[in-house]
Amino acid sequence: MIKRSGFTLIELVVVMVILGILAIITAPKFLSLSSDAKINVINQIKASAKAANDHIQVFSKLPNHAPHPSPNHANRNDISVITIDNEDFLLKCGFLDDRNLVKRLQLSSDNIFVAYEGDDKAYFGFEASNIQSNQCYFMYQQSYTSERPTICNSSAPNYQPVYQVVTTGC
């Protein structure tokens, strides 16, 4: 009788089926890592935006960093300028406006794009065009939106900036 070494066809098929089942179970976990990373980046941008405004609020209380009227907006009580590290930042009712928030965050990634809507919103996302339609973005809306209040009232409903995260398309 000849002794044969190796695996039978049945044994090989069983191993292939087991490997297929393992691949089906583990593949979604690996595929969602990209989505999880994008969601984490979007949430980190939101946290950074809040921290930037908190930082500005603290600095504005210091005597040598107190906001001063904007020379370009002399007739507006809601606009002021604060200088930090020899750089001027435009504030609306004490909060960074949308363009100055982008300037303050100093995002260094080539994969994060910014789009503006009107003169009061900034969108941060992963696509150069149509950030909103991709449903994976952070939106910052400045204090008082595009309104021009005569006085900044902290009890007004739109006094605080809006920080919105949309991750359904990540």
DRENPAZA-84833 format. One line per field, with one value per residue (C-alpha): x, y, z. Coordinates in steps of 0.001 Angstrom, whole numbers. Example, Ala and Ser with C-alpha at 12.3 -4.5 7.8 and 13.67 -1.06 7.14 Angstrom:
// DRENPAZA-84833
x	(12300	13670)
y	(-4500	-1060)
z	(7800	7140)
***
This chain:
// DRENPAZA-84833
x	(0	1296	1297	215	902	-1077	-4590	-7733	-9974	-12589	-10086	-9000	-12606	-13376	-10361	-11385	-14926	-13598	-11275	-14180	-16370	-13582	-13073	-16789	-16829	-13681	-13836	-16517	-14433	-11446	-13554	-15155	-11779	-11702	-15196	-14306	-11168	-13145	-15730	-12964	-11302	-14601	-15259	-11720	-12217	-15387	-13516	-10717	-13224	-14803	-11366	-10329	-13381	-12802	-9180	-10298	-12776	-10009	-7557	-10155	-10346	-6625	-5838	-3053	-5173	-8514	-10428	-10490	-12832	-12136	-10926	-12631	-15964	-16028	-19815	-20507	-20719	-20730	-17313	-13992	-10396	-8107	-4366	-2715	896	1075	-1883	-5270	-8483	-11902	-14535	-18295	-19842	-16677	-16507	-14370	-16126	-16138	-13084	-11020	-11869	-10327	-7287	-6989	-7281	-4390	-5350	-2288	-3783	-4095	-7122	-9297	-11106	-13041	-16022	-17935	-21645	-22651	-20711	-21446	-20749	-17655	-17807	-14885	-14882	-12907	-13966	-12792	-16219	-19709	-18680	-22289	-23632	-21126	-22761	-19418	-18514	-18282	-20137	-19340	-21858	-20658	-22452	-25642	-25338	-25326	-27356	-25865	-27030	-26693	-25687	-24463	-27017	-25816	-29412	-30353	-31074	-28404	-25702	-23656	-21939	-23307	-21084	-22695	-21290	-22823	-21387	-24075	-21945	-18572)
y	(0	3398	6011	9429	12614	15818	17042	15707	17887	17894	19158	21974	23011	23068	25306	27647	27889	28713	31391	32846	33045	34780	37258	38069	38650	40795	42799	45274	46122	47013	48880	51060	52227	54941	56071	56077	58095	60707	60989	61435	64147	66014	65821	67031	70058	70860	70574	72767	75404	75532	75694	78521	80564	79754	80835	84122	84690	84253	86450	89196	89501	90268	94005	93838	91728	93500	93699	97076	98487	97382	100272	98651	98392	101691	102007	98538	97803	94025	93839	94091	92985	91110	90735	87453	86645	89758	88559	90271	88262	89669	89004	89239	89779	88395	85208	84473	85108	82218	83233	84134	80800	79077	81352	80623	76829	76722	73319	71786	68735	68588	66342	68903	71443	74561	76078	79211	79880	83507	85644	83636	79895	77773	74079	71706	68416	65881	66756	69895	70482	69860	69457	69621	67075	64481	64561	64319	67759	70223	73527	76675	79494	82712	84595	86343	84632	87347	89795	93124	93700	97170	95603	92106	90563	87335	86246	86465	83046	83426	85036	81829	80418	77155	74061	71324	67907	65804	62298	60335	60205	59445)
z	(0	-1017	1699	435	2309	1979	2506	973	-1111	1672	4228	1914	1243	4995	5651	2796	4192	7671	6246	4242	7341	9283	6439	6346	10100	10313	7049	8215	11276	9105	6564	9255	10571	7900	8869	12566	11847	9893	12664	15237	13130	12707	16458	17170	14900	16849	20157	18777	17639	21093	22718	20381	21397	25085	24652	23078	25925	28514	26608	26222	30020	30293	30333	27752	25344	25674	22388	20684	18039	14497	12341	9333	11179	13080	12959	14404	18137	17609	15889	17709	17224	19597	19052	20060	19182	16965	14912	14781	15050	14270	16941	16715	20135	21734	19632	16588	13307	10821	8783	11822	13440	10405	10734	14470	14092	11600	10194	8589	6894	3124	3632	5456	3321	4312	2530	3486	3252	3303	5743	8873	8337	7795	6876	7494	5588	3574	18	-1770	-3290	-1940	1682	2851	371	1598	5042	6851	8173	11030	10674	12654	12618	14197	16942	15790	12384	9704	11790	12832	16402	17886	21184	22036	24374	26028	26671	22975	21392	18696	20862	21175	18091	16688	16590	14463	13535	10735	10361	8525	5361	6897)
***
